[in-house]
Amino acid sequence: MNYSDLSSIVPLGNLNPPAHTFPTDHCYFGLANPATKVPIYAPGNIKLIQINPAQRSVSGVQNGQDFDLDFCIGNDYFLRFGHVSELSPEINSLITSEMNNSCQTYTTGGTAYTHCSQPVNYSVAAGQQIGEAGGQTTVSALDIGLYKTTIGARENAVCPFTFYKKAHWDIIQLKLGNYNLTQKRTIEPKCGEIFLDVTNTAKGIWLKQGQPFYPEDPHIAFINDNVNP
C-alpha cells in the first residue's frame, strides 16, 4: 500500500477479545481514512492460490463483506491479506459458482462469520494491483500475515515483513505501533510476538477444558501488550 494511506502498522500479538483473546498471528495496516477505498499492490512476484469471500452478520443482519487472499511465496511461505474490500477485475473473474459448496459459518464476539473458499492458480507480478482496502464502516485495517509451511496456522506464523527490502523495513519500523501511532513499538522484536507462554507461570494462553481452540471466546490469556511489552 502507499505509505500515505497508512495511519500505522499494528505489530503481531494484538488483542481484541473475545474474538481475538489470543495474540493475533497477523499484523494490521491501519488505514489513514478507513471510509475511503485505497489500492493494494502485490509486494512481489507471488502466486494467488485461494480466494476466501467472507460475510459478517449480527443478529441475522449483514454488516460487512470482504475477502481474504492467500498467496504462496516459493514452496515454503504463504502470505495472507485479510479484509480486502474489493478485488481487482482480473482476480474477481476467477471466482466460480462452485465456491458456494465450500462455505462454513461460525460465531465469535457476537458476530456470525460465513467463509467460503475458491482454489485458484494465478500468478501476480510485483506491483500489480490486486484489490482495494477500506470503504467499510466495520473495518479500519487490512490484515497481513505470513506463515511458514501451512497457511493460517498460528504455530507457523512469522513476521510478515520477513522478505521486505531493508529500505522498506526501515520505514515500516517507524510506523509500528497502535492504530493512531500515538505510541510506537520500540522494543525488539519490533514486529511483535505471539508465542508468549512461560512454563510454570501464569503467563500465556489458558484454554477452557472441553472447548475447542477456536473460536477464542471461552478462553483467556495473560500476555504482554503488543505495542508496549
ZADO-1210 file (C-alpha; in nm, 4 decimals, padded with zeros to 6 digits):
<atoms>
<atom x="00.0000" y="00.0000" z="00.0000" code="MET" pos="1"/>
<atom x="00.1080" y="00.3597" z="-00.0355" code="ASN" pos="2"/>
<atom x="00.2630" y="00.4746" z="00.2919" code="TYR" pos="3"/>
<atom x="00.0411" y="00.7844" z="00.2800" code="SER" pos="4"/>
<atom x="-00.2654" y="00.5557" z="00.3027" code="ASP" pos="5"/>
<atom x="-00.1471" y="00.4111" z="00.6360" code="LEU" pos="6"/>
<atom x="-00.2030" y="00.5584" z="00.9796" code="SER" pos="7"/>
<atom x="00.0115" y="00.2870" z="01.1401" code="SER" pos="8"/>
<atom x="00.1136" y="-00.0773" z="01.1263" code="ILE" pos="9"/>
<atom x="-00.0017" y="-00.2741" z="01.4318" code="VAL" pos="10"/>
<atom x="00.2550" y="-00.5402" z="01.5379" code="PRO" pos="11"/>
<atom x="00.1902" y="-00.9103" z="01.5868" code="LEU" pos="12"/>
<atom x="00.0173" y="-01.0042" z="01.9126" code="GLY" pos="13"/>
<atom x="-00.2699" y="-00.7559" z="01.9104" code="ASN" pos="14"/>
<atom x="-00.5648" y="-00.8313" z="02.1402" code="LEU" pos="15"/>
<atom x="-00.9321" y="-00.7667" z="02.0724" code="ASN" pos="16"/>
<atom x="-01.1292" y="-01.0027" z="02.2967" code="PRO" pos="17"/>
<atom x="-01.3423" y="-01.2021" z="02.2857" code="PRO" pos="18"/>
<atom x="-01.2887" y="-01.2686" z="01.9124" code="ALA" pos="19"/>
<atom x="-00.9119" y="-01.2136" z="01.9494" code="HIS" pos="20"/>
<atom x="-00.8462" y="-01.3402" z="02.3018" code="THR" pos="21"/>
<atom x="-00.5157" y="-01.4863" z="02.1844" code="PHE" pos="22"/>
<atom x="-00.2375" y="-01.2631" z="02.0477" code="PRO" pos="23"/>
<atom x="-00.3075" y="-01.2227" z="01.6759" code="THR" pos="24"/>
<atom x="-00.0834" y="-01.4072" z="01.4322" code="ASP" pos="25"/>
<atom x="-00.1014" y="-01.1227" z="01.1790" code="HIS" pos="26"/>
<atom x="-00.0245" y="-00.7504" z="01.1629" code="CYS" pos="27"/>
<atom x="-00.2661" y="-00.4743" z="01.0670" code="TYR" pos="28"/>
<atom x="-00.2244" y="-00.1967" z="00.8136" code="PHE" pos="29"/>
<atom x="-00.4239" y="00.0763" z="00.9885" code="GLY" pos="30"/>
<atom x="-00.5938" y="00.2938" z="00.7274" code="LEU" pos="31"/>
<atom x="-00.5482" y="00.6699" z="00.7439" code="ALA" pos="32"/>
<atom x="-00.9024" y="00.7184" z="00.6119" code="ASN" pos="33"/>
<atom x="-01.0999" y="00.3931" z="00.6628" code="PRO" pos="34"/>
<atom x="-01.4063" y="00.5317" z="00.4821" code="ALA" pos="35"/>
<atom x="-01.2132" y="00.5642" z="00.1543" code="THR" pos="36"/>
<atom x="-01.1035" y="00.2698" z="-00.0589" code="LYS" pos="37"/>
<atom x="-00.7312" y="00.2595" z="-00.1393" code="VAL" pos="38"/>
<atom x="-00.5358" y="00.0279" z="-00.3728" code="PRO" pos="39"/>
<atom x="-00.3474" y="-00.2838" z="-00.2597" code="ILE" pos="40"/>
<atom x="-00.0487" y="-00.3968" z="-00.4654" code="TYR" pos="41"/>
<atom x="00.1370" y="-00.7283" z="-00.4777" code="ALA" pos="42"/>
<atom x="00.4596" y="-00.6921" z="-00.2748" code="PRO" pos="43"/>
<atom x="00.6466" y="-00.9318" z="-00.5057" code="GLY" pos="44"/>
<atom x="00.6142" y="-01.1955" z="-00.7744" code="ASN" pos="45"/>
<atom x="00.3770" y="-01.4294" z="-00.5936" code="ILE" pos="46"/>
<atom x="00.1056" y="-01.6800" z="-00.6792" code="LYS" pos="47"/>
<atom x="-00.2571" y="-01.6460" z="-00.5699" code="LEU" pos="48"/>
<atom x="-00.3762" y="-01.9900" z="-00.4552" code="ILE" pos="49"/>
<atom x="-00.7085" y="-01.9197" z="-00.2843" code="GLN" pos="50"/>
<atom x="-00.9816" y="-01.6542" z="-00.2668" code="ILE" pos="51"/>
<atom x="-01.1896" y="-01.6561" z="00.0520" code="ASN" pos="52"/>
<atom x="-01.5068" y="-01.4418" z="00.0450" code="PRO" pos="53"/>
<atom x="-01.6414" y="-01.3630" z="00.3915" code="ALA" pos="54"/>
<atom x="-01.9661" y="-01.2177" z="00.5238" code="GLN" pos="55"/>
<atom x="-02.0333" y="-01.0820" z="00.8732" code="ARG" pos="56"/>
<atom x="-02.3724" y="-01.0510" z="01.0396" code="SER" pos="57"/>
<atom x="-02.5078" y="-00.9577" z="01.3810" code="VAL" pos="58"/>
<atom x="-02.8496" y="-01.0876" z="01.4898" code="SER" pos="59"/>
<atom x="-02.9117" y="-01.2035" z="01.1356" code="GLY" pos="60"/>
<atom x="-02.8386" y="-00.8623" z="00.9804" code="VAL" pos="61"/>
<atom x="-02.5399" y="-00.8446" z="00.7448" code="GLN" pos="62"/>
<atom x="-02.2898" y="-00.5758" z="00.8462" code="ASN" pos="63"/>
<atom x="-01.9933" y="-00.6459" z="00.6228" code="GLY" pos="64"/>
<atom x="-01.8492" y="-00.8405" z="00.3331" code="GLN" pos="65"/>
<atom x="-01.4898" y="-00.8722" z="00.2132" code="ASP" pos="66"/>
<atom x="-01.2208" y="-01.1212" z="00.1078" code="PHE" pos="67"/>
<atom x="-00.9110" y="-01.2999" z="00.2327" code="ASP" pos="68"/>
<atom x="-00.6481" y="-01.3623" z="-00.0349" code="LEU" pos="69"/>
<atom x="-00.3918" y="-01.6428" z="00.0082" code="ASP" pos="70"/>
<atom x="-00.0636" y="-01.6432" z="-00.1840" code="PHE" pos="71"/>
<atom x="00.2379" y="-01.8719" z="-00.1919" code="CYS" pos="72"/>
<atom x="00.5954" y="-01.7437" z="-00.1956" code="ILE" pos="73"/>
<atom x="00.8065" y="-02.0195" z="-00.3468" code="GLY" pos="74"/>
<atom x="00.7350" y="-02.3535" z="-00.1790" code="ASN" pos="75"/>
<atom x="00.7875" y="-02.2643" z="00.1872" code="ASP" pos="76"/>
<atom x="00.5940" y="-01.9480" z="00.2753" code="TYR" pos="77"/>
<atom x="00.2347" y="-01.8350" z="00.2478" code="PHE" pos="78"/>
<atom x="00.1061" y="-01.4783" z="00.2582" code="LEU" pos="79"/>
<atom x="-00.2490" y="-01.3780" z="00.3557" code="ARG" pos="80"/>
<atom x="-00.4221" y="-01.0434" z="00.3108" code="PHE" pos="81"/>
<atom x="-00.7398" y="-01.0196" z="00.5167" code="GLY" pos="82"/>
<atom x="-01.0340" y="-00.7776" z="00.4877" code="HIS" pos="83"/>
<atom x="-00.9740" y="-00.6931" z="00.1227" code="VAL" pos="84"/>
<atom x="-01.2881" y="-00.4909" z="00.0489" code="SER" pos="85"/>
<atom x="-01.2788" y="-00.5200" z="-00.3304" code="GLU" pos="86"/>
<atom x="-01.0941" y="-00.7472" z="-00.5730" code="LEU" pos="87"/>
<atom x="-00.9279" y="-00.6380" z="-00.8943" code="SER" pos="88"/>
<atom x="-01.1347" y="-00.7319" z="-01.2043" code="PRO" pos="89"/>
<atom x="-00.8779" y="-00.9981" z="-01.3005" code="GLU" pos="90"/>
<atom x="-00.8939" y="-01.1716" z="-00.9625" code="ILE" pos="91"/>
<atom x="-01.2694" y="-01.1314" z="-00.9281" code="ASN" pos="92"/>
<atom x="-01.3154" y="-01.3140" z="-01.2597" code="SER" pos="93"/>
<atom x="-01.1528" y="-01.6251" z="-01.1075" code="LEU" pos="94"/>
<atom x="-01.4475" y="-01.6869" z="-00.8719" code="ILE" pos="95"/>
<atom x="-01.6896" y="-01.9566" z="-00.9871" code="THR" pos="96"/>
<atom x="-02.0253" y="-02.0826" z="-00.8620" code="SER" pos="97"/>
<atom x="-01.8556" y="-02.3943" z="-00.7214" code="GLU" pos="98"/>
<atom x="-01.7256" y="-02.1790" z="-00.4361" code="MET" pos="99"/>
<atom x="-02.0701" y="-02.1873" z="-00.2730" code="ASN" pos="100"/>
<atom x="-02.0189" y="-02.5560" z="-00.1892" code="ASN" pos="101"/>
<atom x="-01.7294" y="-02.4777" z="00.0457" code="SER" pos="102"/>
<atom x="-01.8863" y="-02.2292" z="00.2895" code="CYS" pos="103"/>
<atom x="-01.8698" y="-02.2560" z="00.6690" code="GLN" pos="104"/>
<atom x="-02.0298" y="-02.0383" z="00.9382" code="THR" pos="105"/>
<atom x="-01.9093" y="-01.9767" z="01.2934" code="TYR" pos="106"/>
<atom x="-01.9814" y="-01.7187" z="01.5639" code="THR" pos="107"/>
<atom x="-01.7305" y="-01.5248" z="01.7727" code="THR" pos="108"/>
<atom x="-01.7568" y="-01.1998" z="01.9663" code="GLY" pos="109"/>
<atom x="-02.1308" y="-01.1823" z="01.8932" code="GLY" pos="110"/>
<atom x="-02.0739" y="-01.1762" z="01.5172" code="THR" pos="111"/>
<atom x="-02.1511" y="-01.4602" z="01.2760" code="ALA" pos="112"/>
<atom x="-01.8923" y="-01.5155" z="01.0023" code="TYR" pos="113"/>
<atom x="-01.9520" y="-01.7111" z="00.6824" code="THR" pos="114"/>
<atom x="-01.6306" y="-01.8016" z="00.4998" code="HIS" pos="115"/>
<atom x="-01.6151" y="-01.9638" z="00.1564" code="CYS" pos="116"/>
<atom x="-01.3127" y="-02.0641" z="-00.0498" code="SER" pos="117"/>
<atom x="-01.2159" y="-02.0764" z="-00.4156" code="GLN" pos="118"/>
<atom x="-00.8867" y="-02.2521" z="-00.5023" code="PRO" pos="119"/>
<atom x="-00.7080" y="-02.0794" z="-00.7915" code="VAL" pos="120"/>
<atom x="-00.3682" y="-02.0772" z="-00.9614" code="ASN" pos="121"/>
<atom x="-00.2933" y="-01.7227" z="-01.0697" code="TYR" pos="122"/>
<atom x="00.0491" y="-01.5595" z="-01.0913" code="SER" pos="123"/>
<atom x="00.0713" y="-01.1978" z="-00.9769" code="VAL" pos="124"/>
<atom x="00.3565" y="-00.9641" z="-01.0703" code="ALA" pos="125"/>
<atom x="00.5266" y="-00.7332" z="-00.8217" code="ALA" pos="126"/>
<atom x="00.3411" y="-00.4020" z="-00.8122" code="GLY" pos="127"/>
<atom x="00.0251" y="-00.5386" z="-00.9741" code="GLN" pos="128"/>
<atom x="-00.2944" y="-00.4107" z="-00.8132" code="GLN" pos="129"/>
<atom x="-00.4800" y="-00.6998" z="-00.6524" code="ILE" pos="130"/>
<atom x="-00.7682" y="-00.5107" z="-00.4947" code="GLY" pos="131"/>
<atom x="-00.8673" y="-00.2346" z="-00.2545" code="GLU" pos="132"/>
<atom x="-00.8925" y="-00.1883" z="00.1218" code="ALA" pos="133"/>
<atom x="-01.1218" y="00.0400" z="00.3187" code="GLY" pos="134"/>
<atom x="-01.4663" y="00.1764" z="00.2486" code="GLY" pos="135"/>
<atom x="-01.6309" y="-00.0363" z="00.5185" code="GLN" pos="136"/>
<atom x="-01.7813" y="00.1058" z="00.8351" code="THR" pos="137"/>
<atom x="-01.6912" y="-00.2022" z="01.0431" code="THR" pos="138"/>
<atom x="-01.3282" y="-00.2473" z="00.9290" code="VAL" pos="139"/>
<atom x="-01.0473" y="00.0052" z="00.9744" code="SER" pos="140"/>
<atom x="-00.7438" y="-00.2012" z="00.8710" code="ALA" pos="141"/>
<atom x="-00.6045" y="-00.4538" z="00.6254" code="LEU" pos="142"/>
<atom x="-00.4694" y="-00.7754" z="00.7810" code="ASP" pos="143"/>
<atom x="-00.1339" y="-00.9122" z="00.6655" code="ILE" pos="144"/>
<atom x="00.0015" y="-01.2475" z="00.7842" code="GLY" pos="145"/>
<atom x="00.2948" y="-01.4643" z="00.6780" code="LEU" pos="146"/>
<atom x="00.3119" y="-01.8365" z="00.7534" code="TYR" pos="147"/>
<atom x="00.5781" y="-02.0989" z="00.7020" code="LYS" pos="148"/>
<atom x="00.4682" y="-02.4338" z="00.5553" code="THR" pos="149"/>
<atom x="00.0928" y="-02.4038" z="00.6261" code="THR" pos="150"/>
<atom x="-00.1370" y="-02.1097" z="00.5536" code="ILE" pos="151"/>
<atom x="-00.3250" y="-01.9684" z="00.8515" code="GLY" pos="152"/>
<atom x="-00.1674" y="-02.1962" z="01.1157" code="ALA" pos="153"/>
<atom x="-00.0675" y="-01.9710" z="01.4061" code="ARG" pos="154"/>
<atom x="00.2129" y="-02.2057" z="01.5127" code="GLU" pos="155"/>
<atom x="00.3773" y="-02.1292" z="01.1761" code="ASN" pos="156"/>
<atom x="00.3287" y="-01.7518" z="01.1858" code="ALA" pos="157"/>
<atom x="00.6311" y="-01.5249" z="01.1352" code="VAL" pos="158"/>
<atom x="00.6810" y="-01.1517" z="01.0859" code="CYS" pos="159"/>
<atom x="00.5003" y="-01.0635" z="00.7592" code="PRO" pos="160"/>
<atom x="00.7832" y="-00.8282" z="00.6615" code="PHE" pos="161"/>
<atom x="01.0459" y="-01.1047" z="00.6552" code="THR" pos="162"/>
<atom x="01.1196" y="-01.0625" z="00.2841" code="PHE" pos="163"/>
<atom x="01.0834" y="-00.6853" z="00.2519" code="TYR" pos="164"/>
<atom x="01.3928" y="-00.4948" z="00.1424" code="LYS" pos="165"/>
<atom x="01.5799" y="-00.3092" z="00.4170" code="LYS" pos="166"/>
<atom x="01.4803" y="00.0312" z="00.2789" code="ALA" pos="167"/>
<atom x="01.1128" y="-00.0569" z="00.3280" code="HIS" pos="168"/>
<atom x="01.1689" y="-00.2259" z="00.6636" code="TRP" pos="169"/>
<atom x="01.3343" y="00.0936" z="00.7892" code="ASP" pos="170"/>
<atom x="01.0139" y="00.2848" z="00.7056" code="ILE" pos="171"/>
<atom x="00.7843" y="00.0119" z="00.8365" code="ILE" pos="172"/>
<atom x="00.9581" y="00.0165" z="01.1756" code="GLN" pos="173"/>
<atom x="00.8681" y="00.3840" z="01.2128" code="LEU" pos="174"/>
<atom x="00.5000" y="00.3006" z="01.1638" code="LYS" pos="175"/>
<atom x="00.4812" y="00.0057" z="01.4066" code="LEU" pos="176"/>
<atom x="00.2558" y="00.0995" z="01.6969" code="GLY" pos="177"/>
<atom x="-00.1068" y="00.1439" z="01.7985" code="ASN" pos="178"/>
<atom x="-00.3788" y="00.2371" z="01.5500" code="TYR" pos="179"/>
<atom x="-00.3251" y="00.6148" z="01.5580" code="ASN" pos="180"/>
<atom x="00.0520" y="00.5843" z="01.6201" code="LEU" pos="181"/>
<atom x="00.0353" y="00.7821" z="01.9453" code="THR" pos="182"/>
<atom x="00.2507" y="00.5015" z="02.0850" code="GLN" pos="183"/>
<atom x="00.5230" y="00.3217" z="01.8882" code="LYS" pos="184"/>
<atom x="00.6733" y="-00.0207" z="01.9427" code="ARG" pos="185"/>
<atom x="01.0394" y="00.0428" z="02.0277" code="THR" pos="186"/>
<atom x="01.1271" y="-00.2907" z="02.1916" code="ILE" pos="187"/>
<atom x="01.2671" y="-00.5837" z="01.9927" code="GLU" pos="188"/>
<atom x="01.1343" y="-00.7741" z="01.8160" code="PRO" pos="189"/>
<atom x="00.9677" y="-00.4661" z="01.6721" code="LYS" pos="190"/>
<atom x="00.7363" y="-00.6778" z="01.4557" code="CYS" pos="191"/>
<atom x="00.5775" y="-00.8148" z="01.7759" code="GLY" pos="192"/>
<atom x="00.5388" y="-01.1636" z="01.9239" code="GLU" pos="193"/>
<atom x="00.2662" y="-01.4239" z="01.9620" code="ILE" pos="194"/>
<atom x="00.4434" y="-01.7095" z="02.1405" code="PHE" pos="195"/>
<atom x="00.4393" y="-01.5837" z="02.4980" code="LEU" pos="196"/>
<atom x="00.3659" y="-01.8880" z="02.7173" code="ASP" pos="197"/>
<atom x="00.6121" y="-01.9294" z="03.0069" code="VAL" pos="198"/>
<atom x="00.6250" y="-02.2710" z="03.1730" code="THR" pos="199"/>
<atom x="00.5346" y="-02.2865" z="03.5444" code="ASN" pos="200"/>
<atom x="00.3931" y="-01.9323" z="03.5437" code="THR" pos="201"/>
<atom x="00.0518" y="-01.7798" z="03.4784" code="ALA" pos="202"/>
<atom x="00.1815" y="-01.6123" z="03.1635" code="LYS" pos="203"/>
<atom x="00.0325" y="-01.7340" z="02.8367" code="GLY" pos="204"/>
<atom x="-00.2853" y="-01.8754" z="02.6865" code="ILE" pos="205"/>
<atom x="-00.5304" y="-02.0603" z="02.9126" code="TRP" pos="206"/>
<atom x="-00.7828" y="-02.2938" z="02.7495" code="LEU" pos="207"/>
<atom x="-01.1204" y="-02.3761" z="02.8994" code="LYS" pos="208"/>
<atom x="-01.1449" y="-02.7527" z="02.9361" code="GLN" pos="209"/>
<atom x="-01.3828" y="-02.9229" z="02.6970" code="GLY" pos="210"/>
<atom x="-01.3773" y="-02.6310" z="02.4483" code="GLN" pos="211"/>
<atom x="-01.2030" y="-02.6295" z="02.1089" code="PRO" pos="212"/>
<atom x="-00.9095" y="-02.3938" z="02.0479" code="PHE" pos="213"/>
<atom x="-01.1254" y="-02.1862" z="01.8115" code="TYR" pos="214"/>
<atom x="-01.3345" y="-01.9791" z="01.8498" code="PRO" pos="215"/>
<atom x="-01.1370" y="-01.7985" z="02.1200" code="GLU" pos="216"/>
<atom x="-01.4349" y="-01.6624" z="02.3170" code="ASP" pos="217"/>
<atom x="-01.4323" y="-01.9177" z="02.6061" code="PRO" pos="218"/>
<atom x="-01.0600" y="-01.8806" z="02.6791" code="HIS" pos="219"/>
<atom x="-00.8320" y="-01.6257" z="02.8485" code="ILE" pos="220"/>
<atom x="-00.4750" y="-01.5030" z="02.8086" code="ALA" pos="221"/>
<atom x="-00.2212" y="-01.3329" z="03.0343" code="PHE" pos="222"/>
<atom x="00.0313" y="-01.1818" z="02.7934" code="ILE" pos="223"/>
<atom x="00.2346" y="-00.8712" z="02.7097" code="ASN" pos="224"/>
<atom x="00.0838" y="-00.5732" z="02.5310" code="ASP" pos="225"/>
<atom x="00.1899" y="-00.5861" z="02.1664" code="ASN" pos="226"/>
<atom x="00.2940" y="-00.2189" z="02.1488" code="VAL" pos="227"/>
<atom x="00.4455" y="-00.1664" z="02.4941" code="ASN" pos="228"/>
<atom x="00.5551" y="-00.5095" z="02.6256" code="PRO" pos="229"/>
</atoms>
